[in-house]
Amino acid sequence: MKSKMIVLFLFIRVFAYGQADSTDIIVQKIMKEQKIVGLSLAVIKNGNPVVNKGYGLANVEHNIPVTAETVIRLGSVSKQFFTTAILKLQEEGKLNIEDSVHKFFPDAPETWRPILIKHLMSHSSGLKRESPAYDNNKMISDLEIIKAAYPLQLDFKTGEKYQYCNLAYYMLAQIITQISGMPWQDYIREKLFIPAGMKNSGMTDFYLIIPNRASGYMHKNNVLVNADAMYAVRPSGGFLSTSTDMILWDKVLREKNTILKKESWDLLWQPFIKTSDKPELKAYYGFGWIVDEYNGRKMVMHGGANTGFRSYYTRFVNDDLSIIIMTNTDEANPVAIVRALSDHYFRSK
């Protein structure tokens, strides 16, 4: 009897380990193929984190490994925090996403008058992707970045189609600052991060000393080097976080009972505008999220890219599965890892 119990115990341990080990094998294989230096991974199933760990190195020179507490740039995964903050201000009665940008930028050109806040949130404003004043090597105020784009013509009629636009998120950041009376990073920290319990998430300031921050890397002539520094703070990709913090954020998104009302959370993921005119493509942009499907499964997701960093956040809504990947390598393609992991987890159901 005792020997049977031992065999059963060993079988259970091997089975559980095998599931975790399969994730490790998938991640490590793709990391090797893509020459990814370090990666932080969170997998949440039915509200429970089944994976929360690091792979590879956060800093090559000091041989520091990535862990679940390593702080990594999110890039444009940050956009969801800005749209959430805008809806928070709407719930507070301080703005309406139907407001024209002229309400907040009265000296903006007349051609901008049809642009509403919701067009900024959904990349359907017609504005240029970038302001001509943006310079990665300079600290320039959000308002200066915005005003430098005043002389530019719109690329298309507002609301007519989708065109990714970082300038629009500078404007959202400035609106948050203007209406809340505090810097956008402080408002988002106070209203979003603190209520969610995210103690290690904040603005991607190059100069601040941030404990456990990962270094960024890139390959030049097939040689690993430190990534080019990003001195400018881009609201369009303004935050860094940890996989542990992002699990807490995922809990907020899943439960929809804190920070925003349920109807506001749902609004973020409503398809607003199709991202392509190709009929075979089904992706729409909502507010700070892409709404799409993969192998017939509905998902909301967003990628992020800063120099030396690549990230991806995917939520399979109807399957209650979230996969969050943050890397510190410029050439990384986290989408490939998300697809490989989702295929594995859905096969294992």
N, C-alpha and C positions, 0 to 999 in steps of 0.2 A: 504493500500500500504506500509505504513511504517513498519507494522508488518511482511509483506512478505519479505521485504528487510532485516529485522533483522534475520528472520529465515534462509534466504539464506546466510547471512554473517556468522552465527553460523555454518551452514552446511559446508561451505568452510573451516572454522577454524578447525572444528572437523576432517574433512577429511585429511587436511594437517598434523594436529597433530597426527592423527592415523597412518599415514605413518612413521613419525619419531618415534612414540611410539612403533611401531612394531619392529623397529631396536633395540630400547632400551630393549624391552622384550627379544628378541633373545639373545642379548649380555649378559644381566644380568643373564639370565637363565644358559647360558653355563659357565659364570664366576663362578657362585655358584657351579655348578657341578664340575668344574675343580679346585676350590679353588684359583682362580686368584685374586691377591691382587689389581692390577691396570692395566688398559688397555687404550691405546689411539687408536682411530679409525678414519680413513679417508675413505670416499666412494665418488668416483668421477664418475659422469655419464655425457656423452657427453661433457666432459671438464669442467663441473661445480661441485664443491664440494657440495654434498647434505648432507653429514655428516662430521663434523670435531670437535671431542669432546673427552673428557676423561671420564672414569668410574673408580670408586674405588679410591684407595690411592696410591700416589707416595711415601709417607713416612708414615708408620704406627705409629711410635713413636711420630711424631709431628702432626699426623692427617691431612696431607697435601693432598688434592685431585689431581688426574690426570686431566690435562687440555690439550687443543690443543697445548700448549706451553711447556709441560713437555718434558724434554730431556731424551730419552730412548735408550739403546744400541740396535743396529740393528743386531748384529751378522753377519752371512754370507749374509744377504741382501746387505751388503757392497761390495760384490764381483763385482757387476755391476759397481761400481765406478772405480774399478781397470781396468776392461776391457774397459770401456769408456775412461779412461786416456791413455791406451795403443793405442787405435785407434786414439786418439787425437795426440799422438806422431807420429803415422804413417802418419796422414794427414800433420803434420809438416815436414815430410820427414826425421825424425830422427831414425826411425826403420821400420821394415817390419815384419808382423806377421809370415812370412815365414822364418825369421831369425832363425838360430840355437842358442840354449842357449850358445854354446861355444863362440859365438861372445861377450857375456857379462860376461861369467864365463870361461875364457880360461884355467883355471886349473882344470876344472870339469873332471870327468872320461870320458874315451873314449866312454863308453856305453851310455853316455848322448848326444853324438853328434847328433843322429837322432831326439832329442827332439827340436821341434820348438816352438816359442812363442804361436802359436795357440793351441798346445797341452797342454801348461800350462793353457791357458784360458778355455779349454774345459774338463779338468780332464781326458785327454787321454794320458798322458806322460808315464805312467808306474811307476812313482815314488811312494815311500811309502806315505801313507796319512800324516804322521807326521814325523818331524825330531827327532832323538833321543836326540837332545839338548834342545828341547822345555821343559820349566819348568814354570808352571803357577806362581810360587813364585819368579821368577827371571827376571830381565830386561836384555835381551840378544839381541845383534844386529841381524838384519835380515841376514847379511852375515855369522855370526857365526852359526846361525840356518841352513842355506843352506849348508855350508861346512861340518857340522857334518854329513850330509847325503851322502857325497861323497863315503864313503866305502860301502854303501848299494847296493845290487843288485836291478835291476828293477823287479817289480812284474810281468810284461808282456812286450811284444814287443810294443814299442811306436806306438800309433795310433790304436792298435788292439782292444781296448775296453775302456769302461768308468770305472773309479774308482776315487771316490771323493778324492781330494788331497789338503790339506791346504798348504803343503810345496810348491806346485806350485805357490800359491798366494804370499808366501814370496818372491819367485823368481821374480814374476811380480812387486812386490813392489820395490825390489832392482833394477830392470831394470829401473823403472820410476825414482828412485832417481839418478841412474847413468847417464841416458841419459838427464834428464831435468836439472841436476845440482842443484836440491833442494830436500829436504826431500819429500817423497811421499805424506805425509799429506798436505804439503804446496802446492805442484803442484795440487793436487786434489781440494784443497780449491780455489786456484787461477783460475784454468781452468774450474772447474765444479760448485762448490758451489756458488761462487760469481756471475758468469753470470746467474745462475738460481735464484738468490735472496735468497739463503738458508743461513740466517745469524746465525742460531742456530745449525748448523751441524758441527761436527768436530771429531777429533780422540778420542778414548776411553781411555784416560790416567787416571789411577786410582787416581793419586795424584793431578791433577789439580782441582781447585775450579771452578765448572761449574754451573752457575745459573740454577735453576729449574731442576736439575738432579734428576731422580728417583732413589730410593734405590732398590736393588734386593733382592728377598726373595725366600725361599725354605721351604719345609716341612720335618722335621726329626721326625720320630716316631709320625707322624700326628700332630706335633706341628709347627706352623709358626716360623721361625727364619730368621735372616739375612743370605743372601746367602754368600757362601765362596768368599772371595775377589779374583779378577783376577788382579794380579800385572803386568803381562806381557802384552805388546801391541801386539796383533796378527793382522797383515795386512789382514789375511784371514777373519777377522770379525772386521775390524778396526774402524768403525765409530758409532756415535750416532746421533740421529736427533729427530725432532718433527713431529707430524702429519701435522702441517702447512707447514713445510719445505718440507715434502715428497709430499704434494699436488703440490708445485712449481716444484719439480723434475718430477712428473707425467706429468705436463704440457709440460715440455721440451721433454719428451719421446713421448708424443702424437703429438706434432707439428713438431718435427724433423727438425727444421730450425735454431737452435742455437747449439753452442758447437761443434757438429759434422755435417758433411754433411749427407743428407738423406741416401745415400748408406751405410755409416758407421753405422748409427743407425739400418738400416735393417739387417746389417751383424750380429749384436749382437744376433738377434732372429732367425737366420738361423739354422735349425737343423744340428748339426755337428756330433754327435755320439749318438747312442741309449744307454739309461741308463740301459737297461736290455735285456737279450737274450730271455725273455719270450715273445712269439708272441702276447699275449693278451694285453701286456703293450705297450703304444704308445709314451712314453716320450722320448725326446731327450734332450741332453744338447747342448746349443749354446755357447755363450761367456758370462759367468756370469749369465745366465738365463737358466731355464728349459722350454722347449717348449712341451706342452702337450694339452690335451683337457679334459673337464669335461662335462658330459652329452651332448657330441657332439659339445660343444662350444670350439673354440680354445682359449688357454690361454698361457701366458708366466708368469712365477712366480719364486720365490725363498724364501726359509725360512732362518731363522737365529737363532742361539742359542749361547749365552754366559751363564756362570753360573749365575742363577738368572734372566735370560731374555730369552724370546722367541718372534720371530717376523715372519711376513709373508707378502709378497707383491705379489698380483695377478692382472694381467691385462687381461681381456677378450677382446681380440684384436678386433674381428669383432662386438662385442656388445658395444664397447666404455664404458666399466665399469671397474673401478679399485677399489680394496679393499686393504687397508693397515692397518695392525694390529701390534701394539707393546705392549708387556706386560712385567711386572717386576716380573714374577713368574716362577721358574724353571720347574715346572710340567705342565705348560700351553701347550695346543695343539691348536694353532691358526688356523690350517687347518680346524678343525671342525667348527670354527666360520665363516671362509671364505665360506665354503660350505653352511652353514645354511643361511648366508646373501645373497649369490648369488642366492640360490633357491628362497628366498623371493623376491628379486628385479626382477628376471626374471618372477615370477608369477604375479608381479604387473605391467608388461608392458602393 
